[in-house]
Amino acid sequence: MKTDSRVFAYRQDSLHAEEVALADIAARFGTPTFVYSRAALVQAYREFASAAPGRRLLVCYAIKANSNLAVLDCLAREGAGFDIVSGGELKRVLAAGGRAERTVFSGVGKSAADIREALAAGVRCFNVESAAELHRLDAIARDMNTVAPVSLRVNPDVDARTHPYISTGLRDNKFGIAHEQAVALYRQASQLAGIRLVGIDCHIGSQITELAPFLAALDRVLDLLAELRDAGIRLSHIDLGGGLGIAYADETPPPRADLIRAVCERLDERLGEAAGDYELMFEFGRAIAGPAGVLLTRVEYLKPTPSKQFAIIDAAMNDLLRPSLYGAYHRVWPVAPRQGATRTWDLVGPICESGDWLARDRELALEAGDLLALADAGAYGMAMSSNYNSRGRAAEVMVDGAQALLVRKREDFEHQIAGERRLPD
Ligand code: LLP
C-alpha cells in the first residue's frame, strides 16, 4: 500500500510514523490517539520559511490548528512566529518557549483581559478587526502607559472558493474591516495616543487550493497600502494570513514554497524597490500541522445492515469533528492492510448522533479489532475535540525518528469532572 506521505508510510505492510510502527503506539498508548510526526511539522515550516531567501519573512503558525505544547515547542525551536486568537493561546505559546515578539494576535472578539495580557507580554502586533476593538485597545494601552502595535485586518472581498464555514474574506463574513472603510479607520487610528500603526493584514479563508485568491487579496491590500501612503500613513509589514490548503483527497494545492514565491514576485512587480520596505508575514495552520498528524483508531464492531455496512470505531465526532461539521474527507489507512475481499464501509463512532461518522463509502477489508489511521488529522482535530457523550479526550503522541513520546495523556474521568460540583445537601 501507498500513502502519499513521506512520514506516514508502510514498511513491510505495517503503517509507520517515521520509524515507529503505529501498531506499537496503539499497544503502548491505546486508541483513539492522535499521532504527530515532528519531521513533518519541521519540514512544512521550513518549506515556507526558506522559500524567500534574502527577504524579511515571518512565518507564523496559527496555533488554533493544533495547540499541543509539543507541537508549539518544536516550531518555536525552528524560529517560527505564532498567530493567536485568545489569552489561552498566548499562554500556550509562552509555556512552549515561543516569543511574544514573534506573536501576532488575531480574532474578532478580543476581551479586555486578553488585550491586557497581550500588551503586558509584548506581542508583536494586534490584528484589529473593528473600530470598536481599536478604541478598546487604545484605551487599555493608554491606561497601561504603553502603546499597542496595530495592523488592521482588512476584508479584501475576494472569494477563496472554499467551504462557506471556512471562507472569511467575503463582504458578508464577520471578519475584517471593509475595504472602503479601511483608510478612514487607519486615519482615525493614527490620531490615537495608545496606538502605533505597524502593518496591514488579511485572511481570506482556509483550505484554499489555488494561488489566484491569495494574489487577488494581495492586490487589494497593495491598493490600500498605496492609498495609505498618499495619506501619509507608513506601515512596515504586510500579513497575508493563512489558508493554504492540503490534499485531503485529490486536491492539488500549490506547494508551500510556490505560494511564498508567487507572493514575493507580485510584491516586486507592484512595489519595485519599495517591496523591501515591508516585512512579509503569514499565519499558516493547516498547511503546517494537517499532514503531520493521523488519528489512530480501532474497529470495535462490524455491523452490516441490509442497506449499509458500518464499522463502528473507537474514535468519534468528539475527536475529529471535521467530517460531521463540514462533510470533510480524511483518507483511511489500515495499519496492517488485509489481503482478501473488500467491502464498502461507513466508519462511524460510538456517539448517539447519526452525524457521528468519520468516513463514508470506503473500500476496505476489515475485521473487528483492526487498527486504522485517519489521515491529515494534525490540524483542527484535537483542537476541535470535545467531551461530548462524556468521552475523555484522546491521547496525543509525538514521533521523532524512532521515538514515540506521549505529549498529552488520555483524559481521565477525574479530569473531566474536575470543575463540576454536586448540589449542597
Ligand atoms: N489566520 C486567521 C486570522 C485565521 O482565522 C485562521 C484560521 C488562520 C490564520 C489559519 O488558517 P489555516 O492556515 O489553518 O487555513 N476548523 C476549520 C478551519 C477553520 C480556520 C479558521 N481560521 C477546518 O477544520 O477546516
Residues whose N, C-alpha, C, O or C-beta is under 5 A from the ligand:
A	BS01	LLP	A62 A65 S106 I166 H203 G205 S206 Q207 G241 G242 G243 L244 E283 F284 G285 R286 A287 R322 Y380
